């Protein structure tokens, strides 16, 4: 994409703005170096044709009459029609409504301008909508989240190869993978958020997700090890409760992986014994037998 540049220059003995103070060396005996004077401000942008809610980064470069860059110049950004196209203090321009506007960057008394046009946003990504297969899930369970794109007039826009970044407002209540798979790991309501890179400012969206406790969770439970499996694979116990791991003649171990706050101590390799572990914290605690790959289990601790 061709970068668009427009220059506005003010010439004259007193038109420039001094941005660098003279730094004379009194010990050298010579006159101080001349101050850098801004004579023009050049604006550029990847595009000046926008749609509503589309953003683009504008850049401003202050130069002397000889074309040298004045590196410490800090422009002030304004728009002649902020209801058409707005601009923030960093030079990010956002299309607001159909029409035309002029974006101005001013350094002292010298300005540069660049015109922008905002056209109908039909077919152009303006917002994203986040949804979840289940908005309410029990502690320890999963749900699949998804997003869809919308244009400025509400039409569906394909996201194509845009990268989606997932996050939750509180990872102690719910976690989410890069594929949008959400796991309830605590009890409460949390914001599930998605972000899509698009223009100067990512498009973001969110949905509220509630994770509920498990009613009538037992105060104790047993995990046995028939063959090379844990049974049950998923064990529910009440907060403060105990899980008894019943080891057969074949040696196994129980290693908490990942180790989380509230995970009990590991059980090293053993056989023909019953070992108990207490769970004081609400959460989801995965474990495995490292002696037998694929032998995994989970303890879900509910309030």
C-alpha positions in Angstrom: 0.0 0.0 0.0 1.3 3.4 -1.0 2.1 5.7 1.9 0.3 9.0 1.4 2.3 12.2 2.4 1.2 15.8 2.3 3.4 18.7 3.4 2.6 22.1 4.6 5.5 24.6 4.9 5.7 28.0 6.5 8.6 30.0 5.4 9.9 33.3 6.8 12.3 34.5 9.4 9.9 34.2 12.2 7.6 31.3 11.0 9.6 28.4 12.5 9.5 27.1 16.0 12.7 26.6 18.0 12.8 23.1 19.5 16.4 22.6 20.5 18.0 25.1 22.9 21.5 26.3 22.2 24.1 24.4 24.0 27.3 26.5 23.8 30.5 25.4 25.4 31.9 28.3 27.2 35.3 26.7 27.5 35.5 26.3 23.7 35.3 30.0 23.2 33.1 29.7 20.1 29.5 30.7 19.5 26.7 28.2 20.4 25.4 26.0 17.6 22.3 27.2 15.8 18.9 26.1 17.2 16.9 23.6 15.1 13.9 25.5 13.6 10.8 23.7 12.4 9.8 24.9 9.0 7.4 22.2 8.0 5.5 19.2 9.3 5.1 16.1 7.0 2.2 13.8 7.6 1.8 10.2 6.4 -0.5 7.3 6.8 -0.9 3.8 5.3 -4.3 4.9 4.1 -6.6 7.9 4.2 -9.7 6.0 3.1 -11.5 4.7 6.2 -14.8 3.1 7.2 -16.7 3.7 10.5 -14.7 2.3 13.5 -11.7 1.6 11.3 -8.4 2.9 12.7 -5.1 3.9 11.2 -1.9 5.3 12.7 -0.9 8.7 11.4 2.8 9.8 11.6 4.2 13.4 11.7 7.8 14.4 11.0 9.0 17.9 11.8 11.7 19.2 9.5 14.0 22.2 9.1 14.0 24.3 6.0 16.9 22.2 4.8 14.9 19.0 5.2 16.6 17.7 8.4 14.4 15.9 10.9 13.8 17.7 14.2 13.7 14.6 16.4 12.3 16.0 19.6 9.3 17.6 18.1 6.0 16.6 19.8 3.0 17.3 17.6 -0.5 18.2 18.8 -3.1 16.3 16.8 -6.5 17.7 15.9 -9.3 16.9 13.5 -11.4 19.5 11.6 -14.4 17.2 11.9 -14.2 14.8 14.9 -17.7 13.6 14.2 -16.4 12.2 10.9 -12.9 11.2 11.8 -11.4 11.5 15.3 -7.7 11.5 16.3 -6.1 10.8 19.7 -2.9 12.3 21.2 -0.9 9.5 19.6 -2.0 10.2 16.1 -4.4 7.2 15.8 -7.3 8.2 13.5 -10.7 6.5 13.8 -13.4 6.7 11.2 -16.7 7.7 12.9 -19.3 8.5 10.2 -19.5 8.9 6.4 -17.8 12.1 5.2 -14.5 13.9 5.0 -12.2 15.5 7.6 -8.7 17.0 7.8 -6.2 15.7 10.3 -3.7 18.3 11.5 -0.4 17.9 13.4 0.9 21.1 14.9 4.4 21.8 16.2 4.4 25.3 17.7 3.1 27.6 15.0 3.7 25.1 12.1 1.2 22.6 11.0 0.9 19.8 8.5 -2.4 18.3 7.3 -3.8 15.2 5.6 -7.3 14.7 4.4 -9.3 11.5 5.2 -12.5 10.2 3.7 -14.8 7.9 5.7 -17.1 5.7 3.5 -19.8 3.2 4.2 -18.5 0.3 6.3 -20.5 -2.4 4.6 -18.3 -5.6 4.3 -15.4 -4.1 6.4 -14.7 -5.5 9.9 -15.8 -3.0 12.5 -16.6 -5.1 15.6 -16.4 -8.7 16.9 -19.0 -10.6 18.8 -17.9 -13.2 21.4 -20.1 -16.1 22.3 -19.8 -19.3 24.4 -21.6 -22.6 23.8 -22.6 -22.5 27.4 -22.7 -19.3 29.4 -23.0 -21.2 32.7 -20.9 -24.3 33.5 -20.1 -26.4 36.5 -16.8 -26.2 38.2 -14.2 -28.3 36.3 -16.2 -28.5 33.1 -15.5 -27.1 29.6 -17.2 -24.9 27.1 -16.2 -23.8 23.6 -16.0 -20.0 22.9 -16.2 -18.5 19.4 -16.2 -15.1 17.7 -17.7 -13.6 14.6 -17.1 -10.4 12.8 -19.5 -7.6 12.0 -19.3 -4.5 9.7 -20.5 -1.0 10.6 -24.0 -1.8 9.5 -24.3 -5.1 11.3 -23.5 -7.5 8.4 -21.3 -10.6 9.0 -17.7 -10.3 8.0 -15.4 -13.3 7.7 -12.3 -13.1 9.9 -10.2 -15.1 7.5 -6.6 -15.6 8.8 -6.7 -12.9 11.5 -5.1 -14.1 14.7 -7.5 -14.3 17.7 -6.1 -13.8 21.2 -8.2 -15.2 24.1 -8.1 -14.2 27.7 -10.2 -14.1 30.9 -10.7 -11.4 33.4 -9.9 -13.7 36.2 -7.8 -16.9 35.6 -8.7 -18.2 39.0 -12.3 -18.6 37.9 -11.8 -19.7 34.3 -9.0 -20.4 31.9 -9.1 -20.3 28.1 -6.8 -21.9 25.5 -5.6 -20.3 22.2 -8.4 -22.3 20.5 -11.1 -20.8 22.8 -11.7 -23.8 25.0 -12.8 -22.5 28.4 -12.4 -24.4 31.7 -14.1 -23.5 34.9 -11.5 -23.7 37.6 -13.1 -21.6 40.3 -16.6 -20.4 41.3 -18.0 -17.0 40.2 -18.6 -14.8 37.1 -15.8 -13.8 34.8 -15.4 -11.9 31.5 -14.2 -14.0 28.6 -12.4 -11.7 26.1 -11.2 -12.0 22.6 -9.0 -9.6 20.6 -8.4 -9.6 16.8 -5.5 -7.6 15.2 -7.0 -5.1 12.8 -5.6 -1.7 11.9 -3.9 0.5 14.5 -6.2 -0.7 17.4 -7.3 -4.3 17.8 -11.0 -5.2 17.7 -12.1 -6.6 21.0 -15.2 -8.2 22.4 -16.3 -10.1 25.5 -19.0 -12.3 27.1 -19.8 -13.0 30.7 -19.4 -16.6 31.9 -20.5 -18.1 35.2 -18.9 -21.1 36.9 -21.1 -22.8 39.5 -20.2 -25.0 42.4 -21.1 -28.7 42.4 -24.0 -29.4 44.7 -23.7 -32.2 47.3 -20.0 -32.7 46.8 -18.8 -35.5 49.1 -16.4 -34.9 52.0 -14.3 -37.9 50.9 -13.8 -40.0 47.8 -11.6 -42.9 46.6 -9.4 -43.3 43.5 -8.4 -46.8 42.5 -6.0 -47.9 39.8 -7.3 -50.8 37.7 -4.6 -51.5 35.1 -3.0 -48.3 33.8 -5.9 -45.9 34.6 -7.2 -43.9 37.5 -10.8 -44.6 38.3 -12.7 -42.4 38.4 -10.7 -40.2 36.0 -12.5 -37.1 37.5 -13.1 -37.1 41.2 -15.3 -34.5 43.0 -14.7 -33.6 46.7 -15.9 -30.9 49.0 -13.5 -28.1 50.0 -11.5 -29.4 53.0 -12.3 -33.0 52.0 -10.1 -36.0 51.5 -9.2 -38.2 48.5 -7.9 -41.7 49.2 -5.6 -43.1 46.5 -5.7 -46.9 46.7 -2.5 -48.4 45.1 -2.6 -51.9 43.8 0.4 -54.4 43.6 1.6 -52.7 40.4 3.6 -49.6 41.4 2.2 -46.2 40.5 2.8 -42.6 41.6 0.6 -39.5 41.8 2.2 -36.3 40.6 0.3 -33.0 40.5 0.9 -31.4 37.1 0.7 -28.5 36.8 1.4 -27.8 40.4 -1.1 -25.2 41.5 -1.7 -23.2 44.6 -3.6 -25.6 46.8 -2.2 -28.8 45.2 -1.3 -31.4 47.8 2.1 -33.0 48.0 3.0 -35.6 45.4 2.8 -39.3 46.2 6.0 -41.0 45.2 6.1 -44.5 43.6 4.5 -47.0 45.8 2.2 -50.1 45.8 -0.3 -52.1 48.0 -1.1 -49.0 50.2 -3.8 -46.4 50.6 -2.5 -42.8 50.7 -4.8 -39.8 51.6 -4.6 -36.2 50.5 -6.7 -33.3 51.8 -7.8 -30.4 49.6 -8.2 -27.1 51.5 -8.7 -24.9 48.3 -11.4 -24.7 45.7 -10.1 -25.5 42.3 -9.3 -28.1 39.6 -6.2 -30.1 40.3 -4.8 -32.4 37.5 -2.5 -35.3 38.3 -0.7 -38.1 36.5 1.3 -41.2 37.0 4.6 -40.5 35.4 5.5 -44.2 35.3 2.7 -44.9 32.8 2.2 -42.2 30.1 -1.4 -41.3 29.5 -2.5 -42.3 33.0 -4.1 -39.0 34.1 -6.8 -37.8 36.5 -8.3 -34.7 38.0 -9.6 -33.8 41.5 -12.3 -31.1 41.4 -12.7 -29.3 44.8 -16.1 -27.5 45.2 -17.2 -25.1 48.0 
